Amino acid sequence: SSATGTNYSSKFKVAKSGAATFSGSALFNFDGDSSLLLNDGGTNASQIKSGAGDELYIGANNTYALRFLNNGTNNVVFDNSSNVGIGTASPLQLLDVQSSSASPKIMIKVDGQGSSLTPTAELILGAGPISSNDSACKVYSFRTADYSSAAARSSGLKFQVTQNNGPRLAMTIKET
């Protein structure tokens, strides 16, 4: 097949077992409007792309998990209960992150706020319905100095709780 302005070539083989082998690129046009491209992504890489303006849905049967593997190991798992596991084949919570590292780290980082004193990252925790994210329980980092100079970079943590459906600062930790 070919798309306007693009030439796709493919060698397609089907073995007696039913396994299909492609050499080159394969463009599937299912309904004349939506397309899917399986392509060489460069050195040691493959690509799966939807056509321009098309959404790409990836899913599994509702009784099975959707798994992303690397070298046969589950890196990310979406199970049939909508739990997401990173570093585990069987997530037990809505988000279950596990590591075999002795000192694992999870980073939430916002770039592009070089000289701003606004919070850099928020962890919002809701134990039920909330009016807005502004009134939710939060842990957030904040800057106590201008970050445009490495020597001036200082920050702290604030802990916010909800009281009578409104935000209330419970604790601040910063340098002295």
N, C-alpha and C positions, 0 to 999 in steps of 0.2 A: 504494500500500500504506500501511498505517498500523500503528504499534506501540502497545501499550497506553499510554494517557495521552499520546501524542504524535501530532500530526497532520502528516504529510508530504504536500506537494503537488508535483507535477512535471508539466511539459509536455515530452513526449518526441517528437522528430522524427527520422525516418530519411531521409536523402537518397538519391538514386538511386545514389550512389557507395557506399552502405553506411555512411556516417558517421552516428553517432548524436549528437543534440544534446539536452541537458537544460536546462530552465529551472526553477530552484527546487531542491528537494532530491530525491534519488532513493534509495530504500531497496530493497535487494535482499535477499530472504529465500530462501536457496538450499535449505534442507532443513527449514524449519519451526522450526529451533533456532538456526541461525547467521545473522547478518545483516551487511550492509555498507551504510554510508551515505556517499553523496557529497553534500556540502553546501556552501553558501556559508559561508565562514569569516570574513566581515566585509569591511572595506575591502581590496580587492586581495588577498584570500586565499581559499583553498579548503581543504576538509577531507575526509579519507578516514578513516572511523572504523569499527571493528568494533562489533558489538552488545555490550551489557553482559555480561561474563563470557566473551566470545569472544576468541580469539587472532586476530591479524591477520598473515598471511603475505604477504610480498611477495617475488617471485622472478623469475628469468629461466630460460629454457631452459639446460640445463647446458653448452651450447657457446657461449653468449653472456654478456656482462657485464650486470650490473644497474647502471644509471647514474642518478644524481640530478643534474639539470641546473639551471642558473640562467642565464637569458638565452642559452640555447644552448651554454653552456660546462659541461664536466664539472666538478662540484664534488666529488663522491664517486663512486668506481667500485669495485664488487666484481667482480673478473674471474672467469673460470671455473676459475682455479687457487686460488681463495680468497685472492688478494692484494687488499688494500684500498688504494686510491689517493685521496689528498686533494690537489687541485690538479694532478692529472695524469690523462690519459685512459688511460694504459698503465702501471699500477703494476708495478715490477720486483721488489719485495720483498713480504714478508708485510704490512708497513705501509710505504707509500711516501708521504711528505709532501713536496710541492714548492711553492715560492712564487717568484713573479717579483719579490718585494720585495727591496730591497737589504739590509734588516735584518729578516728574518723571525723570528718568535718563536713558541715552542710553550709553552703554559702548562699546568702541572699544579698545581692549587690546591685546598686543603682549607679551607673556611670553618668557622666555629663553634668555633675553639679559642682564643678571646680571651686567656685568661690561662694557658694550658697551655704547658709546656716540652717537650711530646712532639714527635716529628718531624712536620713539616707535609706532606711528600710523599715518596714513595719511587719509584725507578725500579728494578725488579727485572730482572736479566739472568740467564738460565740457559743454559749451554752444553751442556746435557744433563739427564738426570734429577737431581732434587734431592730431598732428604728433605722439605723444606718451604720456604716462602718465607722463613722466618727464617734458613735456612742458605745462601740464594742470594747471588750477587754483587749488590750494591746501591750505588746512589748516592742519598743522601737528604739533605734539608735538615733542619736542626734549629734550635731557638730557643735563644739564649743569654741571653735576657731575657724578662720578662713582656711580652706583646704587648697588654695592655690599655691601654697608653699609647703614643701615637705616638712620643714622645721616647725610649722605652725599647726600641723594636723593633730587635733585632739577631739575626742568624742566621748559620749557617755550613753547610758541606757535610761529609759523612762518606762515605768510600768503604770498602765492606766487601767482602772476598773470601771465598771458600770454601776451607778447608784441612781435609783429612781429614773431609769431609762436615759440617763445622761452620763457623759464622761466625767471621771474624777481621777486626778493624778494621785497615785498611791505612793510612789517611791521614785526617786531620781538617784542615779549613781553617776558621778563624774569625778574628774581629777580634783585634787585639793590644792 
